[in-house]
Amino acid sequence: MSTSVEPEIGHPARALVDRSVALADRARGVIDHLDAAVLQVADAVARDRERRVLAELALVPVTRLGDATDRNLRLGRLEDAGYRVAADLVGVPAAVLEQVPGVGPRTARATAAAVEQLADAVREVTAPRLRLDRADGAPDVLATTRLLALLARTLRLEPLVGPHRRELTDHVRTVDACAPAAAVARHRLRYALARRPTKQAAVRALRLLADADHWAEHSGLPALVDRLQAACAEPDPPQAALWDDVETRPATYTTELLRLVPHAVDVAVERGLLAAELAAQVADHPLDTTGLRVRLRGYQDFGARFLLHQGRALLGDEMGLGKTVQAVAAMAHVAAQGATHLLVVCPASVLVTWQREIERHSTLTVVRVHGRDAAAAGERWRREGGVAVATFGSLHHVPPLDAPDRVPATGTEGRPEPADGTGTWSVGGAPLGMLVVDEAHLVKNPRAARSRAVAAWAGRTFRVALLTGTPMENRVGDFVALVRLVQPDLADGLPRHLGAAGRDAFRRAVAPVYLRRDRDDVLVELPALTVVDEWEELTPEGRRRYRDAVARGDLMGMRRAASVHAGHPTSGKLGRLLEVVADARAHGRRVVVFSWFREVLDVVAQALVTHGGATVLGPLTGDVPPHRRQELVDELARLDPAAGAVLVAQVQAGGVGLNLQCASVAVLCEPQLTPATEAQAFARLHRMGQLRPVTAHRLLAEGTVDERLVALLAEKSREFDLYVRDSLLAEQTVRAVDVTEPELARDLVAWEQAQWGNGPLWDELADPATR
């Protein structure tokens, strides 16, 4: 924009230059304030990474450095000189090592190179991380607090400064380029004595400054800089408030850290090992994020594009990777393209979670179709649109919209091709833009009523997203049933023995519908999960009760007798549980105690209050309304862990759909019947946003059904890894050996009866005719 006004020499020019330089300096100060925070974050992460590298190298004896080279090094001499571990050699030049008696130039150079290579290898796999530990005397509390304060600052300022960074930078650059040349025009005498080229350059610079000044006033830049300066001047929150905010929004802080200090994640892993051509097509698919209030991680961005590109697909990411936000991103894109009605179907336990996540992460309107007003809410959704969130039980209250005239044809990629070429479907009336089914493994039985209801809705839309971290709980056929729900033709076309054709053949067959990434592969910053088996002995009373349950063939009675009981203790489990909670309290950790049995939770809660002095929430059971479940989780996050904060929950209720990252210790009172049940429970804590290492304790009783269950769970986990985690799935294969839960129960009872000398299996073994 040009002012078309010739600048005046002398006082007017001096005022213009001074005004422009002052505004540019203030704008630069805003940019520098934010950029300085980013640089300090990078510096803090670098220092933390080097500390962790040294800690790793401190575990490597110097004598092992020969493994990194083909040379026959004289490493014993270095050890004699005080270099005990590889960490002692970091940064030590080869010239210094040559001074060690008996160490020649070849050994010195090779050793220095081996140490540097080893350090680089550790750096490559050492991702940025956040760790919270408020325990007194923790060495990194101050450093962590400084890092969190910087992240809070960037989270607060980036939304304010980011949208205006270009105009601020452009103004600063214009002033920086023009002010020196225009300086000669600040004084009439100096200008009069200047050479002609200098005068010409000064006039050109003044014109550019005048244009910039006019634009700044016209656009309101001075007032904007005032507001941004005031925001930059706001103090960081105090430590207590800061740490509480991180506890409330751990995933937000972790995502911000990785945005500022990106860590290279293997693209092949991030994209779920899809074929290169399909992966490229998915990556190129547009994703409109204008309706999002959250930044997506790289793998989440790819997952949302996968759901959109494929149209009807199964997102099988491991629990804790944010399948919900990926589905929200996909729905927000569909809404931005003009869709008015969207539908989410989920278990009652996560209904409130879905409502909160949609409202928190997007601008979409949510209509909760559940409870006493479900029918009225369904009608309101039909009239006004938005995202209807319903449970499997309340889905019948969601009124159907006009169905499409035809089922879309699918190409080789398995995605619908819109007839009008616009990329969106338009059917009569108000079409359903997208159907999202959470915990989709619950609709694997096509004969079940809820499965039929979901299938009916899946037939009314061209976009279906099935979300589940455990697509195969007991049989490989469960996965194929989900594939059939989204792509019947693809499921019918899977060869019965596809698994025998090899890994690559299977990937090509299921790639159009299945995307899975594992936590260890993409959440490189996620703290460790340690599962500890705590074996305890049965008491005499416990042995009596257990043997009676075995004689009756009562599996649940056997499991309860081996667990936690009041009155007459049946094992040492309760005592060990009190010890675990006391230790967690001493280290500032919140605890979640899981059990299948309500009576076990009642005993645990009473014992923790009476003997452990803990603050106990719950029990969180299937009878607790969805909104109250989320309230219990919120209350747990607010409790001071130093006061012994514990939530007790039934594993089938608390282990599904809830986000429990505020806790970092889990206790499972007895082994479960499927590995998926245990994995889901632990994954409630060990998921994106968890900032502490998670310890999961399994309480087990020696000489009971617990021993047999642990062995069977390990075998079933191997099957899960083979067919689901590695995406090697087939409906029929010689290696797909598994049992259903009823079969499992019969086998367990028969096994235990044989161990205790009764039951049909024992009778068969004792019969001479069978020998």
URZIQUI-V342582 format. One record per residue. N is the residue number from 0. RES is the residue in three letters. PSI is psi as a letter, one per 20 degrees, with the letter a starting at -180 (* if undefined). OMEGA is omega in degrees with one decimal (NA if undefined). Layout:
BEGIN
((N RES PSI OMEGA) (N RES PSI OMEGA))
END
This chain:
BEGIN
((0 MET p -179.1) (1 SER p 179.8) (2 THR i -177.0) (3 SER j 177.5) (4 VAL p -179.3) (5 GLU p -178.1) (6 PRO q 179.8) (7 GLU q -180.0) (8 ILE q 176.7) (9 GLY c -175.2) (10 HIS g 178.3) (11 PRO g 179.2) (12 ALA g 179.3) (13 ARG g 178.9) (14 ALA g 179.6) (15 LEU g -178.7) (16 VAL g -178.9) (17 ASP g 180.0) (18 ARG g -178.7) (19 SER g -179.5) (20 VAL h -179.6) (21 ALA g 179.2) (22 LEU g 179.2) (23 ALA g 178.9) (24 ASP g 178.8) (25 ARG g 178.1) (26 ALA g 178.5) (27 ARG h 178.6) (28 GLY h 177.7) (29 VAL g -179.3) (30 ILE g -178.3) (31 ASP h 179.8) (32 HIS g 179.7) (33 LEU g -178.6) (34 ASP h 178.2) (35 ALA h 177.2) (36 ALA g 179.0) (37 VAL g 179.7) (38 LEU h 178.3) (39 GLN h 175.3) (40 VAL g 179.3) (41 ALA g 179.7) (42 ASP g 178.9) (43 ALA g 178.9) (44 VAL g 179.3) (45 ALA g 179.1) (46 ARG g 178.2) (47 ASP g 179.5) (48 ARG g -179.8) (49 GLU h 175.6) (50 ARG g -179.3) (51 ARG h 176.0) (52 VAL g 179.3) (53 LEU h 178.9) (54 ALA h 177.8) (55 GLU g -178.4) (56 LEU h 176.9) (57 ALA i 179.0) (58 LEU i -176.6) (59 VAL o 177.2) (60 PRO q 179.2) (61 VAL h -177.3) (62 THR i 179.0) (63 ARG i -177.8) (64 LEU h 176.7) (65 GLY i 178.2) (66 ASP h -176.8) (67 ALA j -178.4) (68 THR q 177.6) (69 ASP i -174.9) (70 ARG q 175.3) (71 ASN n -172.5) (72 LEU q 177.7) (73 ARG m -172.1) (74 LEU h 178.3) (75 GLY h 178.3) (76 ARG h 177.6) (77 LEU h 178.9) (78 GLU g 178.4) (79 ASP h -178.6) (80 ALA j 176.6) (81 GLY i 176.5) (82 TYR n -172.4) (83 ARG g -176.4) (84 VAL r -177.2) (85 ALA h -180.0) (86 ALA h 179.5) (87 ASP i -174.7) (88 LEU i -178.9) (89 VAL p 178.3) (90 GLY j 178.9) (91 VAL o -178.1) (92 PRO q 178.2) (93 ALA h -179.3) (94 ALA h 178.4) (95 VAL g -179.4) (96 LEU h 179.6) (97 GLU h -179.3) (98 GLN i 178.6) (99 VAL p 179.9) (100 PRO p 177.8) (101 GLY i -179.8) (102 VAL o -179.4) (103 GLY r -179.2) (104 PRO h -178.0) (105 ARG g 178.5) (106 THR g -178.2) (107 ALA g -178.2) (108 ARG g -179.1) (109 ALA h 179.4) (110 THR g 179.4) (111 ALA g 179.0) (112 ALA g -179.5) (113 ALA g 179.4) (114 VAL g -179.2) (115 GLU g 177.7) (116 GLN g 179.3) (117 LEU g 178.5) (118 ALA g 178.4) (119 ASP g 179.4) (120 ALA h 178.2) (121 VAL g 179.4) (122 ARG h -177.1) (123 GLU h -176.4) (124 VAL j 180.0) (125 THR o -175.7) (126 ALA q 171.8) (127 PRO q -176.8) (128 ARG q 170.1) (129 LEU p 176.0) (130 ARG p 177.9) (131 LEU p 175.5) (132 ASP o -177.5) (133 ARG j -177.0) (134 ALA q 179.3) (135 ASP p 177.5) (136 GLY i 177.8) (137 ALA p -170.4) (138 PRO h -173.0) (139 ASP j -176.8) (140 VAL g -178.0) (141 LEU g 179.3) (142 ALA g 178.9) (143 THR g 179.3) (144 THR g 177.8) (145 ARG g 179.4) (146 LEU g 179.5) (147 LEU h 178.1) (148 ALA g 178.0) (149 LEU g 178.8) (150 LEU g 176.7) (151 ALA h 179.4) (152 ARG g -179.5) (153 THR h 176.5) (154 LEU h -179.2) (155 ARG h -172.3) (156 LEU h -175.9) (157 GLU g 177.2) (158 PRO h 179.7) (159 LEU g -175.2) (160 VAL h -174.0) (161 GLY g -178.8) (162 PRO i -176.8) (163 HIS j -175.4) (164 ARG g -176.3) (165 ARG g -178.4) (166 GLU h 175.6) (167 LEU g -178.5) (168 THR g 179.8) (169 ASP g -179.9) (170 HIS g 179.4) (171 VAL g -178.6) (172 ARG h 178.8) (173 THR g -179.4) (174 VAL g 180.0) (175 ASP h -178.3) (176 ALA h -171.5) (177 CYS h -174.1) (178 ALA g 179.4) (179 PRO g -179.1) (180 ALA h -178.0) (181 ALA i -174.2) (182 ALA h -177.5) (183 VAL h -178.9) (184 ALA i 179.6) (185 ARG h -177.3) (186 HIS p -175.3) (187 ARG g -176.7) (188 LEU g -179.6) (189 ARG h 179.1) (190 TYR g -177.7) (191 ALA h -177.7) (192 LEU i -176.9) (193 ALA q 176.6) (194 ARG q -175.2) (195 ARG g 178.8) (196 PRO h 179.3) (197 THR g 177.7) (198 LYS g -178.9) (199 GLN g 178.9) (200 ALA h 179.7) (201 ALA g 179.9) (202 VAL g 178.2) (203 ARG g -179.9) (204 ALA g 178.2) (205 LEU h 178.7) (206 ARG g 179.2) (207 LEU g 177.6) (208 LEU h 178.6) (209 ALA g 177.1) (210 ASP g -179.8) (211 ALA h 179.7) (212 ASP g 178.5) (213 HIS g 179.5) (214 TRP g -179.0) (215 ALA g 179.6) (216 GLU g -178.1) (217 HIS h -177.2) (218 SER i -179.6) (219 GLY k -177.7) (220 LEU g 179.3) (221 PRO g 179.2) (222 ALA h 177.6) (223 LEU g -180.0) (224 VAL h 176.8) (225 ASP g -179.0) (226 ARG g -178.6) (227 LEU h 176.5) (228 GLN g 178.8) (229 ALA h 178.5) (230 ALA g 179.2) (231 CYS h -177.7) (232 ALA i 179.9) (233 GLU p -179.2) (234 PRO q 173.9) (235 ASP q 179.8) (236 PRO q 176.5) (237 PRO r -172.7) (238 GLN g -176.5) (239 ALA g 179.4) (240 ALA h -179.8) (241 LEU g -179.1) (242 TRP h 176.5) (243 ASP h 178.6) (244 ASP h 177.9) (245 VAL h 177.3) (246 GLU h -178.0) (247 THR h -175.8) (248 ARG l -175.7) (249 PRO g -178.3) (250 ALA h 178.9) (251 THR g -180.0) (252 TYR h 179.5) (253 THR g 179.0) (254 THR h 178.2) (255 GLU g 178.4) (256 LEU g -177.8) (257 LEU h 174.9) (258 ARG g -178.1) (259 LEU h -179.0) (260 VAL m -174.8) (261 PRO q 176.5) (262 HIS p -175.6) (263 ALA o 174.3) (264 VAL p -179.2) (265 ASP p -176.4) (266 VAL h 179.7) (267 ALA h 177.5) (268 VAL g -178.5) (269 GLU h -176.9) (270 ARG j 171.5) (271 GLY k 177.6) (272 LEU k 175.4) (273 LEU q 174.2) (274 ALA q -172.4) (275 ALA g -177.1) (276 GLU g 179.7) (277 LEU g 179.1) (278 ALA g 179.2) (279 ALA g 179.2) (280 GLN g 178.4) (281 VAL g -179.1) (282 ALA h -179.0) (283 ASP i -178.1) (284 HIS p -179.0) (285 PRO q 175.7) (286 LEU o 179.8) (287 ASP o -177.4) (288 THR j -178.2) (289 THR h -179.9) (290 GLY j -179.6) (291 LEU q 174.9) (292 ARG j -174.3) (293 VAL q 172.8) (294 ARG p 179.1) (295 LEU q 168.4) (296 ARG r -177.3) (297 GLY g -178.8) (298 TYR h 177.4) (299 GLN g 175.2) (300 ASP g -180.0) (301 PHE h 179.6) (302 GLY g 177.8) (303 ALA g 178.3) (304 ARG h 177.6) (305 PHE g 179.6) (306 LEU h -179.0) (307 LEU g -176.5) (308 HIS g -176.7) (309 GLN h 175.1) (310 GLY g -179.2) (311 ARG o -170.5) (312 ALA r -179.8) (313 LEU o 176.1) (314 LEU o -173.7) (315 GLY k -179.8) (316 ASP q 177.8) (317 GLU q -177.4) (318 MET p 178.1) (319 GLY j -177.9) (320 LEU i 176.1) (321 GLY l 175.8) (322 LYS h -179.0) (323 THR g -176.7) (324 VAL h 176.1) (325 GLN g 177.1) (326 ALA h 177.3) (327 VAL g 178.8) (328 ALA g 178.6) (329 ALA g 178.8) (330 MET h 178.9) (331 ALA h 177.0) (332 HIS g -179.2) (333 VAL g 178.5) (334 ALA h 179.2) (335 ALA h 178.4) (336 GLN j 173.7) (337 GLY i 178.8) (338 ALA p -176.8) (339 THR h -175.4) (340 HIS p 178.2) (341 LEU q -174.4) (342 LEU p 173.6) (343 VAL p 176.6) (344 VAL p -173.9) (345 CYS r 172.9) (346 PRO q -179.4) (347 ALA h -176.6) (348 SER h -177.4) (349 VAL j -178.8) (350 LEU g -179.3) (351 VAL h 177.9) (352 THR g 178.9) (353 TRP g 179.6) (354 GLN g -178.7) (355 ARG g -177.2) (356 GLU h 178.5) (357 ILE g -179.1) (358 GLU h -177.9) (359 ARG h -171.4) (360 HIS i -177.5) (361 SER r 176.6) (362 THR j -178.8) (363 LEU q 176.8) (364 THR p -177.1) (365 VAL p 173.4) (366 VAL o -178.3) (367 ARG o -178.7) (368 VAL n -176.1) (369 HIS q 175.2) (370 GLY b -172.3) (371 ARG h -176.6) (372 ASP k -174.2) (373 ALA g -177.2) (374 ALA g 179.5) (375 ALA h 178.5) (376 ALA h 178.0) (377 GLY g 178.1) (378 GLU h 177.5) (379 ARG h 177.6) (380 TRP g 179.8) (381 ARG h -178.9) (382 ARG g -168.5) (383 GLU i -179.9) (384 GLY a -176.1) (385 GLY a 178.7) (386 VAL o 173.9) (387 ALA p 176.8) (388 VAL o -175.4) (389 ALA q 174.0) (390 THR r 176.8) (391 PHE h -179.3) (392 GLY h -178.4) (393 SER j -176.8) (394 LEU h -179.1) (395 HIS i 176.5) (396 HIS i 178.5) (397 VAL o -176.3) (398 PRO p 180.0) (399 PRO q 174.2) (400 LEU r 178.7) (401 ASP p -178.9) (402 ALA q 177.0) (403 PRO q -178.7) (404 ASP h -177.5) (405 ARG q 173.9) (406 VAL p -175.7) (407 PRO q 171.5) (408 ALA q -179.3) (409 THR q 177.7) (410 GLY a -177.9) (411 THR h -179.9) (412 GLU i 176.0) (413 GLY k -178.3) (414 ARG q -178.0) (415 PRO q 177.1) (416 GLU o -178.6) (417 PRO p -176.8) (418 ALA h -176.4) (419 ASP i 176.5) (420 GLY j -176.5) (421 THR i -177.4) (422 GLY i 176.4) (423 THR q 178.7) (424 TRP q 175.8) (425 SER o 177.9) (426 VAL r -174.8) (427 GLY q 177.4) (428 GLY c -178.7) (429 ALA n -175.5) (430 PRO q 174.1) (431 LEU o -175.5) (432 GLY h -177.5) (433 MET q 173.7) (434 LEU p 176.1) (435 VAL p 179.5) (436 VAL o 179.7) (437 ASP q -174.9) (438 GLU l -171.0) (439 ALA i 177.4) (440 HIS i 178.0) (441 LEU i 179.0) (442 VAL k -179.2) (443 LYS h 179.8) (444 ASN o -175.2) (445 PRO i -179.0) (446 ARG i -179.3) (447 ALA q -176.7) (448 ALA g -177.9) (449 ARG h 176.8) (450 SER g 179.1) (451 ARG h 179.1) (452 ALA g 178.4) (453 VAL g 179.6) (454 ALA h 178.8) (455 ALA g 177.8) (456 TRP h 178.5) (457 ALA h 178.4) (458 GLY i -177.4) (459 ARG j -179.0) (460 THR q -179.8) (461 PHE i 177.2) (462 ARG o -179.6) (463 VAL p 177.0) (464 ALA o 174.5) (465 LEU p -178.0) (466 LEU p 174.8) (467 THR p 174.3) (468 GLY i -179.3) (469 THR m -176.7) (470 PRO i 177.9) (471 MET o -179.5) (472 GLU h -176.3) (473 ASN h -176.2) (474 ARG q 178.1) (475 VAL h 179.7) (476 GLY h 176.8) (477 ASP h 179.4) (478 PHE g -178.3) (479 VAL h 177.9) (480 ALA h 177.6) (481 LEU h 175.9) (482 VAL g -179.0) (483 ARG h -179.5) (484 LEU h -178.5) (485 VAL h -177.9) (486 GLN n -177.7) (487 PRO g -178.3) (488 ASP g 180.0) (489 LEU g 179.7) (490 ALA g -179.8) (491 ASP h -177.4) (492 GLY i 178.7) (493 LEU p 176.7) (494 PRO q -176.3) (495 ARG h -179.0) (496 HIS l -177.3) (497 LEU h -179.2) (498 GLY h -180.0) (499 ALA i -179.1) (500 ALA i 176.0) (501 GLY r -174.9) (502 ARG g -176.5) (503 ASP g 179.9) (504 ALA h -179.8) (505 PHE g 179.0) (506 ARG g -180.0) (507 ARG h -176.0) (508 ALA h -173.3) (509 VAL i -177.7) (510 ALA h -178.8) (511 PRO i -175.0) (512 VAL i -168.4) (513 TYR p 173.9) (514 LEU p 178.7) (515 ARG p 171.2) (516 ARG q -178.6) (517 ASP q -178.1) (518 ARG g -175.7) (519 ASP h -177.8) (520 ASP h -173.8) (521 VAL h 176.2) (522 LEU m -175.7) (523 VAL i 180.0) (524 GLU i -175.1) (525 LEU p 177.8) (526 PRO r -176.4) (527 ALA q 169.4) (528 LEU p 179.2) (529 THR p 177.5) (530 VAL p -176.5) (531 VAL p 175.9) (532 ASP p -178.0) (533 GLU o -177.6) (534 TRP p 179.9) (535 GLU q -178.8) (536 GLU q 171.2) (537 LEU q 171.8) (538 THR r 175.5) (539 PRO g 178.2) (540 GLU h 178.3) (541 GLY g 178.6) (542 ARG h 179.5) (543 ARG g -179.6) (544 ARG h -178.2) (545 TYR g -178.9) (546 ARG h 177.1) (547 ASP g -180.0) (548 ALA h 177.8) (549 VAL g -179.5) (550 ALA h 179.3) (551 ARG i -174.8) (552 GLY k -175.1) (553 ASP n -176.7) (554 LEU g -179.2) (555 MET h 175.0) (556 GLY h 176.8) (557 MET g -179.0) (558 ARG g 179.2) (559 ARG g -179.1) (560 ALA h 179.8) (561 ALA j -175.0) (562 SER c -173.7) (563 VAL p -179.9) (564 HIS q 174.5) (565 ALA r 176.7) (566 GLY f 179.5) (567 HIS n -178.3) (568 PRO p -177.6) (569 THR i 178.1) (570 SER r 177.8) (571 GLY j -175.9) (572 LYS g -176.1) (573 LEU g 177.9) (574 GLY g 178.8) (575 ARG h 177.6) (576 LEU g 178.5) (577 LEU h 178.6) (578 GLU g -179.4) (579 VAL g -179.2) (580 VAL h 178.5) (581 ALA g 178.7) (582 ASP g 178.2) (583 ALA g 179.2) (584 ARG g -178.7) (585 ALA h -177.9) (586 HIS j 175.0) (587 GLY k -178.7) (588 ARG p 172.9) (589 ARG q -172.0) (590 VAL q 169.6) (591 VAL p 179.2) (592 VAL p -179.5) (593 PHE q 169.3) (594 SER q 175.3) (595 TRP h -168.7) (596 PHE p 179.6) (597 ARG g -177.8) (598 GLU h 176.3) (599 VAL g 179.3) (600 LEU h 178.4) (601 ASP g 178.8) (602 VAL g -179.3) (603 VAL g -177.6) (604 ALA g -179.6) (605 GLN g -178.1) (606 ALA h -179.0) (607 LEU h 178.3) (608 VAL g -173.8) (609 THR g -173.4) (610 HIS h -176.3) (611 GLY i -179.4) (612 GLY k -176.2) (613 ALA r 170.7) (614 THR o -170.5) (615 VAL p 174.3) (616 LEU q 178.8) (617 GLY a 9.5) (618 PRO q 174.8) (619 LEU o -176.4) (620 THR r 178.6) (621 GLY i 179.7) (622 ASP i -178.2) (623 VAL p -179.8) (624 PRO q -176.6) (625 PRO g -177.6) (626 HIS h 179.3) (627 ARG h 177.3) (628 ARG g 179.6) (629 GLN h 177.6) (630 GLU h 178.5) (631 LEU g 177.7) (632 VAL g 178.4) (633 ASP g 179.1) (634 GLU h 178.6) (635 LEU g -179.9) (636 ALA h -178.8) (637 ARG i -177.3) (638 LEU q 175.2) (639 ASP o -178.4) (640 PRO h 178.2) (641 ALA i 178.0) (642 ALA j 179.9) (643 GLY m -176.5) (644 ALA o -176.1) (645 VAL p 170.3) (646 LEU p 175.4) (647 VAL p -172.3) (648 ALA q 169.8) (649 GLN p -172.1) (650 VAL h -179.2) (651 GLN i 177.7) (652 ALA g -179.0) (653 GLY i -177.4) (654 GLY j -177.7) (655 VAL p 166.1) (656 GLY i -177.2) (657 LEU q 178.0) (658 ASN o -174.1) (659 LEU k -178.4) (660 GLN i 179.6) (661 CYS i 177.6) (662 ALA q 179.4) (663 SER j 174.9) (664 VAL p 176.7) (665 ALA q 176.2) (666 VAL p 177.7) (667 LEU o -170.9) (668 CYS i 176.9) (669 GLU q 177.2) (670 PRO q -178.0) (671 GLN r -175.1) (672 LEU i 176.5) (673 THR q 177.2) (674 PRO h -179.9) (675 ALA h -179.7) (676 THR g 178.3) (677 GLU g -178.0) (678 ALA g 178.8) (679 GLN g -179.4) (680 ALA g -179.1) (681 PHE h -178.3) (682 ALA i 174.0) (683 ARG h 179.3) (684 LEU g -173.8) (685 HIS n -174.9) (686 ARG r -178.4) (687 MET p -177.4) (688 GLY i 177.0) (689 GLN p -175.0) (690 LEU j 179.7) (691 ARG q 170.6) (692 PRO q -177.3) (693 VAL p 175.5) (694 THR p 179.1) (695 ALA o -179.2) (696 HIS p 172.5) (697 ARG o 178.2) (698 LEU p -173.7) (699 LEU q -179.6) (700 ALA p -179.8) (701 GLU q 175.5) (702 GLY k -179.1) (703 THR a 178.0) (704 VAL i 177.7) (705 ASP h -178.7) (706 GLU g -179.6) (707 ARG h 179.5) (708 LEU g -179.9) (709 VAL g 179.2) (710 ALA g -180.0) (711 LEU h 178.0) (712 LEU h 178.3) (713 ALA g 179.4) (714 GLU g 179.7) (715 LYS h 176.2) (716 SER h 176.8) (717 ARG h 177.3) (718 GLU g 178.6) (719 PHE g 179.6) (720 ASP h -176.8) (721 LEU g -170.0) (722 TYR h -175.0) (723 VAL g -175.3) (724 ARG h 178.5) (725 ASP j 179.8) (726 SER k 175.1) (727 LEU n -173.0) (728 LEU q 173.3) (729 ALA q -177.3) (730 GLU h -179.9) (731 GLN p 174.5) (732 THR q -174.9) (733 VAL i -176.8) (734 ARG i -177.8) (735 ALA m -179.7) (736 VAL o -179.6) (737 ASP r -179.4) (738 VAL q 174.6) (739 THR r -177.3) (740 GLU g 176.5) (741 PRO g 177.4) (742 GLU h 178.5) (743 LEU g -179.5) (744 ALA g -179.9) (745 ARG g -179.4) (746 ASP g -179.0) (747 LEU g -179.7) (748 VAL g -179.6) (749 ALA g -179.8) (750 TRP g -177.5) (751 GLU h 178.3) (752 GLN h 178.0) (753 ALA h -179.7) (754 GLN h -175.3) (755 TRP j 171.8) (756 GLY k 173.5) (757 ASN r -180.0) (758 GLY r -175.9) (759 PRO h -179.7) (760 LEU g 177.2) (761 TRP g 179.0) (762 ASP h 179.5) (763 GLU g 179.9) (764 LEU h -177.6) (765 ALA i -177.2) (766 ASP o -179.0) (767 PRO h -177.8) (768 ALA i -178.1) (769 THR i -176.5) (770 ARG * NA))
END
